[in-house]
Amino acid sequence: MRILETIWLVCFLLGLLLLGVFGTWAETAPFWYGAGLVAVSGTGALLSRQGKPDEKMSPGCLILMGVLGSYLAWRGLTSEVKWLARQDLVFAATAVVAYGLMAVRYTTPKARLAVLGVLFLLVAGNAGLGLYQYFVKPALSIFSLFGLRRSGEISAGGFFESGNHMAGFMTLAGLPLLGVAVLGQGLRGTVRACATIGFLLAATGVAFSTSRGGAAGFFCGMGLMLILAFILWLAQRRGAQGNSRLGWWLATLAISFPVLLGVAGMNIRQFFSKGQELTSLANRFPLWDAAMAQWNMSPLIGTGARSYEYMERAFRTTETKWMVWAGEVDAIFAHNDYLQCLADYGLIGLVLVLLVVLFHFGRAFLSLYHNATSLPASHAAPSGLATGLTCGALAGIAGIMIQAVAEFNLHIGINAVMAGLLLGILATPGFKVLENRPLKSPDPAV
């Protein structure tokens, strides 16, 4: 059975790696390479036997995710825009499978460290290619193999078509690495060092992506990480045997925050000094108005998955010019994931999405509180991986939700899968070893 479990895990890791390279476009054709392996992993894990899990999973989180997945599937299958709706359906289905695997099957420290290793490779690859694009050849893209071309913007995009989308991925992948680096007590120094390098590469990628929304999401998520680390540090100091090393990591994080923010801000200001306004939303307001008008046509269930690309044209006038540098073009996306969800899936869809996020955040905060208050500090070290991943997943989801106000990152394949993966971590944080370990009673003689 262990051999089969290893095979399914390897399939998942290879699928995630391929998705991180080829699933970075709003198209399903290259997305299939990785999605197929994720489906194989999910099918194998579903059919193989599994022992009773050590950690009690949250039934509320799993039920809500199941309801959301079923609703998205229904609106995807019943949408009149069949081909585009199938793209949404494939992305969402792969994300739900990744969620289930992380929440139910791949909950051991070894499995999650392996996932972190894949995220490190993807972050490094995006950062390296992105810097080459920024300084040497902006048009370079791995998608030239499929006849697709990158936009003409001079920014770091990595494996993505746009720097905005790469910044979203760096938020989802880089902040969990930061959590393990800062809060990973009990892990080997090499693991925390690699996590630190991965986070710095992610921050570098965001800085040179010239994405304002990406920078806002990344650094807001980093700010949440700083707050969580500070709270955990205070809780640790109150213990009888607090560990001062967390304080040093916290101080380093606090110092690096303004430095990295300053570098990102400098690059963004330099990019927008070439003719575009820094505070401009590139006329996204007509897109948002169209989304609201579309929602009014079917407020409860929306007009169907991915119908915005067609419906937006009905509300366009001769005066509409949403992309100030490109003239009249089809918007395709609303550039606001909340409004597009509202327009395509209706009020039911948006409420379900927000409930899923709220329930998972609540589950994660309760797990962190229980771990910090019910165990003495001398037993806290082995929970470093779970604590770091949980805080990093919270920061990553919070960051991408901020960026979603002005972008469509959740319509990019790998970013949707990454959101599902992080929610799976929040559903089952991984504190099982500590929660089930009986604490020894003190020696009466002592």
N, C-alpha and C positions, 0 to 999 in steps of 0.2 A: 504493500500500500504506500509506503514511503516513496518508492520509485515512481509510482503513478502520480503522487502529489507533486513530486519534483518535476515531472514532465509537464503537468498542467501549469505549474508556476513558471517554468521556462517558456512555455507558449505565451503566457501572459506578458512576461518581461519582453520577449521578442516582439510581440504585438504592440506593446506600449512604445518600444523603441522605433518601430516602423511608423507608428502613428505620429510620433514626435518629429519625424523627418518628412513623411509624405502626407500626413493628415492635417496639414497646416493651411489648407486652402478651403474656400467655401464650396468645394466640389467633392463628390463622392468617389470619383474615379480612382485617384491615388489613395484615398482613405481606405479602400477595401483591403489593401495589403496588410495593414495592421489589424483592421477590424475582424478579418477572418481568423487570425490567431487568437484574438481575445474571445471570439465566439467558441473556438475549439477549447480554450481553457475553461470557459464557463460551462460548456456542455460536459466536459470531462469531470469537472468538480461537482456538477450536479448529479451525475450518474454514479460517481464513486462514493463509497461509504465514508462517513465521517463520525468520529467519536464525539461524545458530548463535550461541547466547548467549555473551557474553564471560566470564561467571563460571560456573565449574563448580558445578552444583547437587548437593546431597547426595542420592544415590540411596536411602540408608537412611531419610531423613526422608520422601521421597516414597512409598516402598514402604509404610512403616508407616502413613502417613496413608491410603493406598489400602486397606490391609487393614482399618483401623478404620472407614472409610466404608462398605466392603462389609459388614462385620459389623453395623454399626448399621442399614443398609438391610435386611439379612436379618431381624433381630429386629423391625424396624418393620413389615415386610410379613407376618410370621408371627405377630404378636401378636394375641391374641383381642380385645383392646380396640382395635378397628380405627380408629375415628375419632380417638381421642386419640393412638394410635400414629402416625397419619399426620402429626399436628402435629410430633411429634419428628422424623419422617423429613424433613419439609419444612425445618425449622430446620437439621438436620444437613446436608442436601444443599446448602442455600444457603451454609452455612459452609465446606463442602468446596470449592465452586466459588470462593468468595472466596479461600480458601487457595491454590488452584491458580493463580488469576490473579496473586496477589501473588508467588508463588514462581517462576512461569515467565514470565509476560508483562509485568507492570507492575513491572519492576525498575529502570527508568531513574530518574535523579533527578527529572526533570520529572513523571513519573507519580506518584512517591511524594510529591512536594511537593503535587500536586493532591489526593491522598488526605488529606494533612495539612490542607489547606485545608477540606475537607468536615468533618473531625473538629473543626476550630476552630469552624465554624459550628454544629455540633450541640452542642458544649460551651457555646457562648455562648447558644444558644437554651434549652437545659436550665437553665442558671444563671439567666437572666433570668426565665423562667416560674416556676422554682422559688422564687426570692426573692419574686415576686408572690404565690405560693401561701402562702408562710410568713408574710408580713406582712399580706396583704390578704384573699385569698379562697382558703382551703385546698381547697375542693371543686372549683375550676376544673380542667378537664381537656379536652384536645383530643378525647378519646374520647366526649364527650357527643354528638358527631356520629354515633356508632355505637350509641347507647343504653347505653353502658357508663359506670359511675360510679366515681369514685375513692374509696378508703377514707377514713374520717373522720379519719385522723391529721393532726395539724397539723405538717406537715413539707414540705420542698422536694422535690417529685417530678418537676418538669419535665414532659417528655412521657410519663413513666412513671406507672404506677398507684401505685407505692410508692417512697418515698425510698430503700429498700434497693436497688432495682433501678437507680435513677438513680446511686447511689453506685458500683455495679458498673461502669456505663458510664463514669463519670468516671474510674475507675481505669484502664480499658482505653484510653480516649482521651486522658486528661490526662497520663499518665506518658510516652507517646511524645513529646508536645509538650514536656514538661520535658527529655527527653533531647536533643531538637534545640536547645532554648534553651541548655542548659549545654555540650553537647559539639559543637554544630554549627559548628565552626571552618571557615572558608572560605565560609560562607553569608552572604548579605547581612544587614546589620543589621536591616532591616525584617522579614525572615523570622524571625530570632531574637527580635525584639521581639514579634511576633505570637504566636510559640510561648510566650513568657513570659506574655503576657496570657491566652492560652488555658489554660495550666496554673493560673494564679491563679484563673481563673473555675471551673475544675474543682475546685480545693481549696475554693473558696467553696461550690460546690454540695454537696460532701461534708460540709462543716461544718454546713450548714443542712438536710441530709437527715435528721439525727438518727439515722443508722444506725450502730450500734456495730460491726457486722461490716464495713460499708463503710469506716468510719474506720480500722479495724484493717488491712484490706487495702490501702487507699490509702497509709497512712503506713508500713506495712511495705515496700510497693513503693518508696516514696520513699526509705526507708532503704537498700534495695538499690541504688537509683540513686546515692545518696551514696557508698556503698562502691565501686561500679564507677568513678565519676568520680574518686575518690581514688586508686584503683589506676592508672588511666590517667594521672592527673596525675604520679604517681611515675615511671611509665615514661617520660613525656615529659621530666621533669626530668633523667633519666639520659642523654638524648640530648645531642648536642653543641650543638644549637640549640633548646633547649626554649622553649616559648611560655608566658609568665607569665599571659596572659589567662585560661587555664583555671583557674589558681589563684584569680583573683578571682571567677569564676563559682562555683567550688567553695565559697569562703568565703560567698558570698551564699546558696547552697543550704543550707549548714550553719546559717546564722543563721535562715533562713526556716523550717526544719524545726520547731524548738520553738515558734515563733510560731504557725504554722498549726495545729500539734497542740494548742496551748493554746486557740485559738479554737474548734476543733472539739469539744474536750473540754468547754469551758464550755457550748456549746449543747446537747450531749448530756446533761450533768448537769441543765441547766435543764429540758429536756424530761422527763426521768425523775423529776424532783422533784415532778411533778404527780400522783403516785399509783402509778407503776410502779417496780419495783426495777431499779436500774442493772445489777446482775449477774444478773438473771433471764434465762433463755433462753425465756421464755414457754411453759414446759412442753413444750419440744421433745423431751424424753427419751422420752415415749411414742411419738412419731413415729419416733424412731430405733429403738426396740425393735420396732416394727411392721415397719420395713424389714429388720431382722435376721431376724425371724421369717419374713418373706416370702422372704428369700434362702435360708433353710434348706430351703424347698420345692423349689428348683432351683438348687443352688449353682454349677453350671458355667456355664449360659447364661441364668439368670434366668427370670422368669415372663413376660417380654415387655415391649416398650416401653410406657411410661406405664401399666402395670398397677397401680402403687402406689395410684393414686386409688381403685381398687376393692378391692384386697387389704387396704388399711389397715383397712377396716371389719370385716374378719373377725377382726382381733386387738384390736378395741376392746371395752372393757367399760363397764358403767354408771358406773364411777368415772373413766373417762378424760375429761379436760377439758383439752385441750392448749392452747386459746387462752383465757387466763385472763380476757380482757375480753369474749369473744363467746359463751361457753357452748359447747354441743355443735354443731360444724360439721364438715363433711368437710375433711380436711387437704389434699387434692389433691396436694400435694408433701411430700416428707419433710423439707424444709428442711435438707438436707445432700446436696449433689450427689454426693458419694462413695458414701454409703449408698444413695441412690436408683439410682445407676448399678449398684451391686452387686446390688440387689434386682431391677431391671428387666432388666439385661443380663448379670448373673452375674459370676463371677470373671474370665472371659475378657474381658468388656467393660471392667472396671475396670483390669485389667493392661494392655490395649491403650492405654487413655487415658494411663496413667502412663508407658508406654514412649514414646508419641508425645511427651509433654512432655519427658521426659529426653533423648531423641535430639535434639530441637530445641534444648534448652538447651546440650547438649554441642556441637552444631554452631555455635551463636552464640558460645560462649566460645572455641572454637578459632579462629573467624574474628577475634574481637577480639584474641586473643593474637598471631595471625599478623600482623595489621595493625600492632599496637603494637611488635612486636619485629623485624620484617623490613624496616621502612622507616625511614629517618632522619626526625627531626622536621620538617625542612624540606619534606618531601613529605607531611606529615600533614594539612594543611589541607583538601584536596579530599575527604577521607574523613569530614569532619565529619557530613554527613547520614547516611551509613551507620552511623557509630559512634553517633550520637545515637538513631537509630531502633532500632538493635539493642539498646542498653541500655534504651531506653524500653519496647520490646516485652518484654524480659526482666522488667522491673519490673512491667509491666502484667499479664502472665500470672501472675507470682508473687503479685501482690496479689489477683487474682480467685480464685486457688486457696486463699488464706487465707480469703476471704469465703465460699467454697463450703462451708466447714465448718458454717456455720449458716444458709445461704441456698440459693436455687435459681436463681441468676442465669443459669446455663447453659441453663435452660429458658425464658429470655426471648429472643425472636428476635434482636434486634440485638446482644445481648451474646454469643450463640453465634457470630454472624457476625463480630463483632469479635475473638473468640478465634481463629477461623480466620484472619482477616486478619493478626493479629500473629504467629501461628505461620508463616504464609507469609513474613513478613519475616525471621524467624529461619532459615528454610530457605535463603533466598537474601538474605543481609544487604546486598549491594550494594557490596562492596569491589572490584568487577571492574576499575574504571578504574585503581586503584592496583596491583592484583595483576598486571596485564598491561603496565604501563608500564615500559619498560627504563630503568634508571637510568644516567645519564651517568657515564662514568669521569672522574676528576679530571684536569685538565690536567697533564701531566708537568712543564711549566715551573713551575707553581705548587708 
